Amino acid sequence: MRAQTRQGLRSSTRQQGGRRRRAVSAAAAVAIGVMTLGALAPPAASDSAASAAAAARPDAVQRAMNTLVRDDGMPAVLASVQDRNGRTRSYTAGVGDLTTGSKVPRDGQVRIGSNTKAFTAVVVLQLVGEGKIGLDATVDTYLPGLVRGKGIDGRRITVRQLLQHTSGLPEYGIHVDDDEIRNRYFEPRELLDIALRYKADAAPGKKWGYSNTNYVLAGLIVQKVTGRPLAEEMDRRIIKRIGLRHTYFPTPGEMTIREPHPHGYHRNPANTPLRDFTEMDPSAGWAAGQLISTNSDLNRFFTALLAGRLLPAAQLAEMRTTVPAGTSGLRYGLGLTSRPLSCGGVYWGHGGDIAGYETRGGVTDDGRAANVAVTNIPTDEAATQHVKDAVDRALCG
């Protein structure tokens, strides 16, 4: 979501000022530095003491994760890193439950927020490839008369503009309270109705502006064209197709996370205590943010996507055609972002926030992949940067 939206549904583009260190619980402090897979082997008996000390030192990814727990107060951090040869390491830091001090489950499930947009965009683009949706067709072609408001007209907004956030549609998330989001089931049309109470942010095609409303409409178009629920299309076309064993779209009313997972925590306003937000109704995210997955499944998804296993070449090229999104080097395509790396080049992914969890990561064109999840949305610039740093170190290591 954009900077002014509520934390529970914010996007990978969020930037907030201010630097502040938060206290870490005793349990979290004890657990800093745990790496669950890929630990360095102990040195041979003939090695020097210096070699032994170097072997025991955490690598750059683990150090970045430790910083997030120690300095930024993240209850838990999880990461999955895949090198060019397909070798994978899974990392953890912190604790899975602040009350019990339990371990962070290796590659545990988390709510992946706006990464869901990439899945929705893939389904739309598959339908484009099948000739069932036109990228430059208007919203009214599929949902006649539905999108009308102050400066808003579905006859002037294209499918491409929805997927690229250049429609000018207002954001609905800033008008819904966190606790309402947590406990209430929203029909997709309700989310759209909330947005349409407000005037357009811009004329269609005039500027880039992140809005979850775009993807609610994209999901409604999928359902209209296919005659099937979005969740079923996503499951059939993506999740089962590439074998994402730990990824699913929660059913209506499903507030828990099915497999081993760290607890997710949320604070709003930023200076209030953390609250356990693990159980929540994710329907306010729907096509824009409802999925649950793991870091390794996200790596598998984005790797398959960039390798051309989910889209024809023409549609993948459209997805990778980007526009500037902010001032940090981020560029936005059709449900896919690119970010520069410190070691050169870019990585492709999305990222997502939903109350309790933030995920960041993606893949490079030469086959590296990394995703990092934290169990509290960062509320200051330093913590936000440290999450990005962890991804950068994983992909540049």
C-alpha distance (Angstrom), angle and dihedral (degrees) to the residues before:
residue distance angle dihedral
M1 . . .
R2 3.73 . .
A3 3.78 123.4 .
Q4 3.77 95.8 -93.7
T5 3.81 96.5 52.3
R6 3.77 125.6 101.4
Q7 3.80 116.9 -85.7
G8 3.79 93.8 -117.3
L9 3.80 93.4 71.4
R10 3.80 105.4 21.4
S11 3.80 123.4 142.2
S12 3.75 136.7 -124.9
T13 3.80 88.5 -97.7
R14 3.81 96.0 66.8
Q15 3.78 116.9 127.7
Q16 3.80 122.8 179.8
G17 3.78 128.5 -179.8
G18 3.75 129.4 -133.4
R19 3.77 131.3 71.3
R20 3.76 120.3 -125.6
R21 3.77 135.4 156.6
R22 3.76 118.6 -141.2
A23 3.77 126.2 -151.7
V24 3.79 116.8 -102.8
S25 3.80 120.8 -138.8
A26 3.79 117.4 -113.9
A27 3.79 90.1 -114.1
A28 3.79 91.5 53.1
A29 3.79 92.3 48.2
V30 3.80 91.7 53.0
A31 3.81 91.2 51.4
I32 3.81 97.6 49.9
G33 3.77 112.7 125.0
V34 3.79 101.6 23.5
M35 3.81 110.6 149.2
T36 3.77 112.6 -172.7
L37 3.79 101.5 -165.8
G38 3.77 136.5 19.9
A39 3.80 95.9 31.2
L40 3.76 114.3 168.6
A41 3.80 115.4 -96.7
P42 3.82 116.7 -111.9
P43 3.81 114.9 -98.3
A44 3.79 121.7 -101.9
A45 3.78 117.7 -96.5
S46 3.79 90.9 -106.4
D47 3.82 94.0 57.3
S48 3.76 119.1 108.8
A49 3.80 122.5 -108.5
A50 3.79 88.4 -107.7
S51 3.81 91.4 56.0
A52 3.77 90.8 48.7
A53 3.79 91.4 51.4
A54 3.80 91.3 49.3
A55 3.81 91.4 49.6
A56 3.80 91.2 53.1
R57 3.79 94.1 49.4
P58 3.82 114.7 105.1
D59 3.79 115.7 -110.7
A60 3.81 123.7 -114.6
V61 3.80 94.6 -88.9
Q62 3.78 93.1 50.2
R63 3.80 91.6 46.9
A64 3.81 90.5 52.0
M65 3.80 90.1 50.5
N66 3.80 91.9 47.6
T67 3.80 88.6 53.9
L68 3.79 90.4 55.1
V69 3.80 90.9 55.1
R70 3.80 98.5 37.9
D71 3.81 101.7 39.0
D72 3.80 104.1 21.7
G73 3.79 100.8 39.0
M74 3.80 96.8 -122.8
P75 3.81 108.7 165.5
A76 3.82 91.6 -146.7
V77 3.78 140.6 -0.9
L78 3.81 125.8 -163.2
A79 3.79 129.1 -174.9
S80 3.78 140.2 178.3
V81 3.81 118.4 -163.5
Q82 3.80 126.7 -172.2
D83 3.80 122.6 -170.4
R84 3.81 128.3 -149.2
N85 3.81 90.5 -87.0
G86 3.78 94.4 53.7
R87 3.81 95.8 -105.5
T88 3.80 110.9 146.1
R89 3.78 133.5 -153.8
S90 3.80 124.6 -170.2
Y91 3.79 120.7 -156.4
T92 3.79 136.7 -171.7
A93 3.79 136.6 -174.8
G94 3.80 132.7 177.6
V95 3.80 125.4 14.7
G96 3.77 133.0 -53.4
D97 3.80 95.3 -138.4
L98 3.81 123.3 24.8
T99 3.81 91.4 -156.3
T100 3.80 98.4 53.0
G101 3.80 100.5 22.1
S102 3.80 90.3 -130.3
K103 3.78 120.7 169.7
V104 3.77 121.7 -91.9
P105 3.82 107.4 -105.2
R106 3.78 111.2 -117.1
D107 3.81 108.9 -107.2
G108 3.80 89.4 -7.0
Q109 3.78 123.3 -177.6
V110 3.81 118.5 -94.0
R111 3.78 136.5 174.7
I112 3.80 103.5 -96.3
G113 3.83 98.8 -161.0
S114 3.78 114.8 -170.7
N115 3.80 94.3 11.7
T116 3.81 79.5 84.5
K117 3.81 87.3 74.1
A118 3.79 90.7 68.0
F119 3.81 89.8 55.0
T120 3.81 91.8 48.0
A121 3.80 91.1 48.2
V122 3.81 91.0 51.2
V123 3.81 91.1 54.0
V124 3.81 90.9 49.1
L125 3.81 91.8 48.3
Q126 3.79 91.9 47.7
L127 3.81 87.2 55.9
V128 3.80 88.7 48.2
G129 3.80 88.4 54.6
E130 3.80 89.5 50.2
G131 3.81 91.0 53.0
K132 3.81 93.6 -114.8
I133 3.83 97.5 111.3
G134 3.79 129.2 33.8
L135 3.80 116.5 -144.0
D136 3.78 91.2 -146.2
A137 3.79 95.1 39.6
T138 3.78 115.1 109.7
V139 3.77 126.5 -107.9
D140 3.81 88.3 -114.2
T141 3.81 89.4 63.1
Y142 3.80 88.1 71.7
L143 3.81 104.2 19.0
P144 3.82 104.0 32.5
G145 3.79 115.2 -159.9
L146 3.81 94.2 -5.0
V147 3.81 100.5 108.8
R148 3.79 111.2 59.7
G149 3.79 130.3 132.3
K150 3.78 146.0 114.1
G151 3.80 102.3 -24.6
I152 3.82 88.3 -16.5
D153 3.80 123.3 119.2
G154 3.81 124.0 162.2
R155 3.80 88.9 -152.5
R156 3.82 88.6 69.4
I157 3.82 100.6 42.0
T158 3.81 120.0 84.1
V159 3.79 130.7 -153.1
R160 3.80 88.9 -115.9
Q161 3.80 90.4 56.6
L162 3.79 90.6 52.3
L163 3.79 92.9 53.0
Q164 3.82 93.3 43.9
H165 3.82 97.2 43.2
T166 3.78 93.6 -119.9
S167 3.82 96.2 117.5
G168 3.81 95.8 97.2
L169 3.82 90.6 -131.5
P170 3.83 115.6 154.4
E171 3.80 122.3 -113.2
Y172 3.80 119.2 -107.0
G173 3.83 97.7 -164.9
I174 3.78 96.2 74.5
H175 3.79 89.6 61.6
V176 3.81 97.3 56.0
D177 3.82 123.5 77.8
D178 3.82 119.0 -124.0
D179 3.79 93.6 -120.1
E180 3.79 91.2 48.1
I181 3.79 89.2 51.9
R182 3.79 90.1 48.3
N183 3.79 97.9 52.6
R184 3.79 107.7 25.3
Y185 3.78 131.3 81.5
F186 3.81 112.5 -134.3
E187 3.78 125.3 -160.9
P188 3.82 110.8 -140.7
R189 3.80 90.9 -116.7
E190 3.82 89.1 56.7
L191 3.80 90.0 57.1
L192 3.78 90.5 50.8
D193 3.80 91.5 47.5
I194 3.81 90.5 54.2
A195 3.81 90.9 53.8
L196 3.80 94.1 46.5
R197 3.81 91.8 60.1
Y198 3.81 87.3 74.1
K199 3.78 133.0 64.1
A200 3.79 123.6 -100.5
D201 3.80 117.3 -85.8
A202 3.81 90.5 -140.5
A203 3.78 142.1 -19.1
P204 3.82 113.8 -79.3
G205 3.79 112.9 -81.2
K206 3.80 95.7 8.8
K207 3.79 100.1 105.8
W208 3.78 144.9 -8.3
G209 3.80 115.0 -99.4
Y210 3.80 125.9 161.5
S211 3.81 114.4 -123.3
N212 3.80 129.4 161.5
T213 3.80 87.3 -150.9
N214 3.81 88.5 76.6
Y215 3.78 92.0 62.8
V216 3.79 95.0 43.9
L217 3.81 85.8 59.4
A218 3.80 91.7 45.1
G219 3.82 89.0 54.0
L220 3.79 91.8 48.7
I221 3.81 89.6 51.7
V222 3.82 90.4 52.3
Q223 3.79 90.4 52.3
K224 3.80 93.2 47.0
V225 3.81 93.6 49.2
T226 3.81 97.6 42.8
G227 3.80 99.9 33.1
R228 3.81 87.8 -135.9
P229 3.84 134.4 102.3
L230 3.79 114.3 -89.1
A231 3.83 90.8 -122.8
E232 3.81 91.2 58.1
E233 3.79 93.0 48.5
M234 3.80 91.3 48.2
D235 3.79 91.7 48.5
R236 3.82 94.3 47.4
R237 3.79 98.9 40.1
I238 3.82 100.4 39.2
I239 3.80 119.1 4.1
K240 3.81 98.7 49.4
R241 3.80 94.0 31.3
I242 3.81 95.2 62.8
G243 3.79 98.3 26.8
L244 3.80 103.6 -108.5
R245 3.80 96.1 174.2
H246 3.80 97.4 179.8
T247 3.81 101.6 40.3
Y248 3.78 124.7 96.5
F249 3.78 145.0 151.6
P250 3.83 107.8 -119.6
T251 3.79 114.1 -119.7
P252 3.83 120.9 -119.7
G253 3.79 109.4 -68.9
E254 3.83 94.2 10.9
M255 3.81 104.9 137.2
T256 3.81 101.7 164.4
I257 3.81 132.1 76.5
R258 3.80 111.4 -116.6
E259 3.81 104.6 -146.0
P260 3.83 134.1 40.0
H261 3.80 108.5 -54.6
P262 3.78 142.4 160.1
H263 3.79 116.4 -108.7
G264 3.79 114.4 -101.1
Y265 3.81 121.2 -134.3
H266 3.78 132.5 -160.9
R267 3.78 137.7 -170.2
N268 3.77 125.7 -171.0
P269 2.98 121.2 -164.3
A270 3.79 93.8 35.7
N271 3.82 95.2 -120.5
T272 3.82 95.8 55.5
P273 3.83 126.1 97.1
L274 3.79 120.6 -85.9
R275 3.79 115.4 -94.5
D276 3.79 124.9 -158.4
F277 3.82 105.5 -110.0
T278 3.80 97.6 168.5
E279 3.78 93.1 119.1
M280 3.78 112.9 54.9
D281 3.77 141.2 131.5
P282 3.83 104.6 -103.2
S283 3.81 95.7 -167.2
A284 3.82 92.0 108.5
G285 3.80 85.5 70.9
W286 3.84 98.3 45.6
A287 3.84 111.0 146.7
A288 3.80 88.7 -0.8
G289 3.80 99.9 51.4
Q290 3.82 121.1 -13.1
L291 3.83 104.9 109.4
I292 3.80 126.7 111.5
S293 3.80 119.2 -152.9
T294 3.80 145.6 136.5
N295 3.78 131.9 -102.6
S296 3.82 91.4 -109.6
D297 3.81 92.3 50.9
L298 3.81 89.9 50.3
N299 3.80 89.2 52.0
R300 3.79 89.3 50.1
F301 3.80 92.1 48.7
F302 3.80 97.3 49.0
T303 3.82 91.6 42.2
A304 3.81 91.4 52.6
L305 3.80 90.8 45.3
L306 3.80 95.3 51.9
A307 3.81 90.6 43.5
G308 3.81 90.6 59.7
R309 3.80 96.6 -111.5
L310 3.81 94.8 125.5
L311 3.80 105.3 35.2
P312 3.80 137.8 34.9
A313 3.80 113.6 -106.6
A314 3.81 93.9 -103.2
Q315 3.80 93.8 54.0
L316 3.81 93.3 43.4
A317 3.80 88.6 53.1
E318 3.81 89.7 52.6
M319 3.80 90.1 49.4
R320 3.82 90.9 52.5
T321 3.82 94.1 49.1
T322 3.79 102.3 105.2
V323 3.77 143.3 -170.1
P324 3.83 126.8 -155.6
A325 3.81 113.9 -85.6
G326 3.79 110.6 -169.1
T327 3.78 128.9 -38.6
S328 3.83 103.3 -69.7
G329 3.79 97.0 83.8
L330 3.80 92.7 -94.5
R331 3.79 114.3 144.4
Y332 3.80 126.0 -170.1
G333 3.79 126.3 -146.0
L334 3.80 125.8 169.3
G335 3.80 100.9 -42.8
L336 3.81 90.2 -34.9
T337 3.81 130.4 95.3
S338 3.78 134.3 -160.7
R339 3.79 124.2 -151.4
P340 3.82 128.9 -175.5
L341 3.80 120.3 -111.3
S342 3.80 125.5 -140.4
C343 3.81 89.2 -127.8
G344 3.81 92.7 53.2
G345 3.76 135.3 -86.2
V346 3.79 125.6 44.5
Y347 3.77 140.5 -87.8
W348 3.79 126.3 -132.5
G349 3.79 124.5 -138.1
H350 3.78 138.7 94.3
G351 3.79 119.6 -121.3
G352 3.76 129.0 -151.9
D353 3.80 147.9 -150.0
I354 3.76 129.2 -156.0
A355 3.79 124.7 160.3
G356 3.81 106.2 -70.8
Y357 3.80 99.3 17.2
E358 3.79 144.1 55.2
T359 3.82 124.9 -172.5
R360 3.80 127.7 -169.9
G361 3.78 132.2 174.6
G362 3.77 147.3 80.8
V363 3.79 144.5 176.2
T364 3.78 137.8 -77.4
D365 3.78 126.5 -131.3
D366 3.82 90.0 -109.6
G367 3.80 94.4 57.8
R368 3.79 106.6 -93.7
A369 3.81 115.1 136.9
A370 3.80 135.7 -176.7
N371 3.77 138.0 165.3
V372 3.79 127.5 -176.5
A373 3.81 126.1 -166.3
V374 3.80 128.6 -167.6
T375 3.79 125.6 -169.3
N376 3.78 98.2 -131.5
I377 3.79 128.2 44.1
P378 3.83 107.8 -112.7
T379 3.78 111.9 -111.3
D380 3.81 100.0 -168.1
E381 3.78 136.3 52.5
A382 3.80 95.8 -112.6
A383 3.81 94.4 55.9
T384 3.80 91.2 44.3
Q385 3.79 89.6 54.2
H386 3.81 92.5 46.6
V387 3.82 90.8 57.9
K388 3.80 89.5 51.6
D389 3.80 89.5 46.8
A390 3.81 91.0 55.0
V391 3.82 90.5 54.5
D392 3.80 91.7 46.0
R393 3.80 92.6 51.3
A394 3.79 91.2 47.7
L395 3.81 92.6 52.5
C396 3.81 96.3 38.9
G397 3.81 97.7 43.7
